[in-house]
Every structure is written in structure tokens, then in C-alpha cells.
Amino acid sequence: MCGIVGIIGTDPVSDRLFEGLKRLEYRGYDSAGIATIVDGRIDRRRAKGKLANLAERLREEPLPGTVGIAHTRWATHGAPTTGNAHPHATDEVAIVHNGIIENFRPLRQELEARGRTLTSETDSEVVAHLVSEAIEAGKHPREAVAAVLPRLHGAFAIAMLFPRYPDLIIGARQGAPLTVGYGEGENFLGSDAHALASLTQRIAYLDEGDWAVVERDSVQIYDRDNAPVERPIVHSGASAALVDKGNHRHFMQKEIYEQPMVVAQTLKSYLRPLEEQVALPDMAFDLAGIERVAIIACGTASYVGMIGKYWIEQFARLPVEVDVASEFRYRDPVLLPGTLGIVVSQSGETADTLAALRHMKQANVTTAGIINVPTSSMAREVDLLLPTHAGPEIGVASTKAFTCQLSVMAALAVNLARAKGRLSAADEAEIVRHLIEAPAALNEALAHDAEIEAMAHTVAAARDVLYLGRGPDYPLALEGALKLKEISYIHAEGYASGEMKHGPIALIDDNVPLIVLAPSGPLFDKTVSNMKEAQARGAQVVLISDADGIASAGEDAVATIEMPRVHPLIAPLVYAVPVQLLAYHVAVAKGTDVDQPRNLAKSVTVE
């Protein structure tokens, strides 16, 4: 996800713009840049790669100016080069842009037919030239932006500055977040509250279609019809301190270790231990009227949805469909009355999931969101916000957000079951007791970190790795494979263990590690049977189970990872720890960039 910071003030801004970009570094990016107005013209510093490269450019050529915009870019149109890095500029305007301009090709052709020369491969540069043409024709920047915005199709957040009008920045959003920050004698634009936390705590979130004229002492916001509007100024609550790794080597490692605490924090807001009940926030609809559930998410969050399907169908006896958000709208789903649409997202800004949410709302579907950022677009648009309390997640590969999302999904499943009359008070009390045990079990799982690190070489040398699991452990196998792919760049796949003999077993030889998730319980024997089929064909098995499971089936494994014996309900939370740690230690052994793996962004705000 690209990042935006803009400042209009009275003191030089480049250092603070760079600091803002540092706060956005965790999102993932492949180039960065800053533009200011210097002596009536636009001056820029851009660099591909990490912010250290931009810092070196700024040391070589300091950038003065009291008004400026800055950007971290995750490449969509055009390779991650200095020429494609933002800000893009003409003589009349500099722009930074998050998102995608879907109709950029005809717009570019139109501009080139009029003799405009575009110097980058990006979709973003067309915005600069369209606005520039309007200003050259005599329009004020306000008029120019108002004329150009309706021509842009797609998702975007844009910030612009104008050398002939050095006393304003203009920002606009459609399908991607943008925030206005309010200071004393200076004002700001940012991708989110976190980007602006070191600059101000007073912020306003632009609504869909809004655009804002930001001056040193005033801000005027307009809606998509260009009518002046007011958006509430709120206290952001975002920490002004840069999140650090503490005594951990990587943010991912730190966030894995934070899971007992953040899962406890999340469960605390949903459990009523004295009453032995699970509660949800106040809602404007009755769960008893829900007849079916649709869960929509991307990546790791979609595996939360798959596990949620097992829980909701088991406890509430409601039919559940789980969709990858990027496919949901395009299969023209049947959305019947009585459907509860659940979106799951760490950022609350994932473009595909947000589009799916809006599709459901247009169909009058009741919606809920399991979301970590309570001020995000999704959080503001769902009918029922179910917040996680994971805190900022900096590592691109999600860890603590996943287990917190699972915690909330379990709470929702219990509430649906109670509302549908499918859960007795005694059963609910038992579930509460098991959920209360989850943080301690996570902590016990972390105690096996050293042995996981010691056996990581078993996997690090492989080209291909397979993961197996049954029931809720099947989505966890998918998650384990995804984690390994994301940060170690080893090809990995997760399968339902019973499906091995229907094709994937052809991949097995003595060079393919097989990671088997098999906690003791009703599915253990079936999983082990599938594991033995693979071992008979040379598979190098790593068995993740509890002491009883390892004693029963671990004899021929090349490695075992012991987990605490836990109730099946919380097993997905606990067994998330070893698959995360295994991926982490393999990536460290291979020397990859664990926190910012290649080609990935923390939050994907483009379709």
C-alpha cells in the first residue's frame, strides 16, 4: 500500500515529510520521493528501493521549502524505478497518488495527441498533466481539480501542490483513504492517522468522493458534487512514537511474541467471565434473524473466514459461504434476505474487500466487520464493527492480526449460536473457559521457539514444501504455506490431508518436506493415515502435534514440534504459532527481508 504525507507550514518541511514516510515504511514499498516548492518552482528528490536511498539523496542535495508532499510507492503501472517514483510533476503541479487510475490509457493517449510528453510508465502521471492543462488554460487549482476528478475512474487518494499557488495543497479520495490533519499555523494530509501522528492528533477523515483545499490556517472540504461540507475533527489517538522492534530482531518476531497479550486484550472485550458468556458490541439488528452467512476476505484473513465457517456451522447450524474478496463481485453472488455479510481485514482498507462490502450494502445485506483499525473505511461503513485489539502490525506477513481475528470470529460464532437457540448456557460456559485458556496456551507454544529454530534448516533447503491438515487445521495448512511463500520465497502449498491421494501425492519425494498439523482429537487418526501414505513414498515429515500425538505418530518424522494439549476450539489459535515461527526461522536462515518481503505491501488498496 502506497503512503502519502503532505505539509503546508512556515518552517522547512522535508525532514518532517521524511519522518512521515518512515512511519509508513511498514506498508511495503519499492520507491519513495519528496517534492517541495522552492523559489516558485517544484523541486523533487526521488529514489528507488528503501528510504535509506532517499535519505542519501537528501544528504547530497538538501531540499528546502515550507510546503511539500511525500510518497512511498508500491509499483502497479511501471517498474519500481526512479523515473516511476512519485511525486510526478509538470511546471504547474506535483502530485502523489495511491491507487489505480483504471482509464489512464485513453487519458494518456488523449494527452499525447495534444502534444503532452509523459516521462513515466505510471497511471498516476496523467493526473498531473490533466490538472496542469486546466491551470494553463486559466483555471485556479480549485477549479482545475474539480474539473479533473470526475474524469478519473478507479481508486485513488491524491495530494497536489502548485508552484504558482504556494499557499495550498489539494487532496482528494475515491476508494482509498485520505486524512486531513489540523495544526497551529500549519495543516497536513496523510494516508491515515498513523502517518500524521508525529505532526498532530487532530484529524478529519475524508468521506468517499471528498476533496480538500488545505491552507496554512484553514481547510475547506468539498463532496463529490463540489459542495462545501464539514467532516468531524476527532482525536486520532495514534502514537506519535515510531513503533520499534524492542529486543527482537524483526517486527514479525516481535508481533509473534505479542500474541498472548493481544489475544488476551481482544478476548477481554468479548468475554464476560463471571457470567460465563460471550458478548458483542451493541448492534442495530437481531442475530436471531440471520439465516445464512457470507464471509469475504483476502489472503490470511480469508483463512480466518474458512475457520469461521467450521465454527459457525458447528455451533449455530447456519450455512456459511467463504469468498476471496477479489472474486466475490465478479461471480454475481446470490445475496438473499437474512444474510449476514462479514468482512475480515487488518487495515480496513483492502480494496477488494471494501468493494465487496459496498456490493453487499447495495444489495441491502446486513454487514459486520472484523477489523483492526477502528477508524478505517470498512469500520465506518459496516453495520456492526467487531474490533480486534492487535495494535499496529508492522511486519507485512500478518501474525498477531490473524489470531486476534480468530478470537473475534469465535465470539461471533458463539453469539450466533445463542441467538439461534443452538447453544445451552452450559455449553457457552465451557466455550468461555476454553477461550480464557487461549493466551496461556499461546505462551506455552512460544516456549518451543528454540526447537523450531533448530529444525528450520530441514525446510530452508527445500524448493517445494507441502502442508497438511484436516478440519480447521486445513485452513491453517493454507496459512502456513502462505507464510512460507511470503517471507522465504519457497514454493509451498497447503492441502486438506484427505486430498493428498487425489493428486498432490504425485509431488512427494525425499526432497519435499511435509508439514503435518495434527493435534490430538477426533481427526488425528485420519490425518496420520494420510501422513503415513506420504511417508511411504519418501516424504520428509515434520509433525506438529501435542505430546500424545507425537508419542503416537512421531517416530518416523524427521522433526517434531510439540504443542500444548488444547481443546479443538482454540487449536487454530495455538497452532498458528508454530507455522508462523517456522516460516520466520526459515526466512532468517535464507537471509530474506522478513519484515518487507519483495513485491508485497501491508495493505493492498488497489484491485
Stockholm file with secondary structure:
# STOCKHOLM 1.0

chainA/1-607         MCGIVGIIGTDPVSDRLFEGLKRLEYRGYDSAGIATIVDGRIDRRRAKGKLANLAERLREEPLPGTVGIAHTRWATHGAPTTGNAHPHATDEVAIVHNGIIENFRPLRQELEARGRTLTSETDSEVVAHLVSEAIEAGKHPREAVAAVLPRLHGAFAIAMLFPRYPDLIIGARQGAPLTVGYGEGENFLGSDAHALASLTQRIAYLDEGDWAVVERDSVQIYDRDNAPVERPIVHSGASAALVDKGNHRHFMQKEIYEQPMVVAQTLKSYLRPLEEQVALPDMAFDLAGIERVAIIACGTASYVGMIGKYWIEQFARLPVEVDVASEFRYRDPVLLPGTLGIVVSQSGETADTLAALRHMKQANVTTAGIINVPTSSMAREVDLLLPTHAGPEIGVASTKAFTCQLSVMAALAVNLARAKGRLSAADEAEIVRHLIEAPAALNEALAHDAEIEAMAHTVAAARDVLYLGRGPDYPLALEGALKLKEISYIHAEGYASGEMKHGPIALIDDNVPLIVLAPSGPLFDKTVSNMKEAQARGAQVVLISDADGIASAGEDAVATIEMPRVHPLIAPLVYAVPVQLLAYHVAVAKGTDVDQPRNLAKSVTVE
#=GR chainA/1-607 SS CCEEEEEECSSCCHHHHHHHHHHTGGGCCSEEEEEEEETTEEEEEEEESSHHHHHHHHHHSCCCCSEEEEEEECCSSSCSCTTTSSCEECSSCEEEEEEEETTHHHHHHHHHHTTCCCCSSCSTHHHHHHHHHHHHTTCCHHHHHHHHGGGCCEEEEEEEEETTEEEEEEEEEEBSCCEEEECSSCEEEESSHHHHTTTCSEEEECCTTCEEEECSSCEEEECTTSCEECCCCEECCCCSSCCCCTTSSSHHHHHHHTHHHHHHHHHHTTEETTTTEECCCCCSSCGGGCCEEEEEECHHHHHHHHHHHHHHHHHHCCCEEEEEHHHHGGGCCCCCTTEEEEEEESSSCCHHHHHHHHHHHHTTCEEEEEESCTTSHHHHHSSEEEECCCCCCCSSSCSHHHHHHHHHHHHHHHHHHHHTTCCCHHHHHHHHHHHHHHHHHHHHHHTTHHHHHHHTHHHHTCSEEEEEECTTHHHHHHHHHHHHHHHHCCEEEEEEGGGGGGTGGGGCSTTCEEEEECCSSTTHHHHHHHHHHHHTTTCEEEEEEEHHHHHHHCTTCSEEEEECCCCTTTHHHHHHHHHHHHHHHHHHHHTCCSSSCTTCCSSCCCC
#=GC SS_cons         CCEEEEEECSSCCHHHHHHHHHHTGGGCCSEEEEEEEETTEEEEEEEESSHHHHHHHHHHSCCCCSEEEEEEECCSSSCSCTTTSSCEECSSCEEEEEEEETTHHHHHHHHHHTTCCCCSSCSTHHHHHHHHHHHHTTCCHHHHHHHHGGGCCEEEEEEEEETTEEEEEEEEEEBSCCEEEECSSCEEEESSHHHHTTTCSEEEECCTTCEEEECSSCEEEECTTSCEECCCCEECCCCSSCCCCTTSSSHHHHHHHTHHHHHHHHHHTTEETTTTEECCCCCSSCGGGCCEEEEEECHHHHHHHHHHHHHHHHHHCCCEEEEEHHHHGGGCCCCCTTEEEEEEESSSCCHHHHHHHHHHHHTTCEEEEEESCTTSHHHHHSSEEEECCCCCCCSSSCSHHHHHHHHHHHHHHHHHHHHTTCCCHHHHHHHHHHHHHHHHHHHHHHTTHHHHHHHTHHHHTCSEEEEEECTTHHHHHHHHHHHHHHHHCCEEEEEEGGGGGGTGGGGCSTTCEEEEECCSSTTHHHHHHHHHHHHTTTCEEEEEEEHHHHHHHCTTCSEEEEECCCCTTTHHHHHHHHHHHHHHHHHHHHTCCSSSCTTCCSSCCCC
//
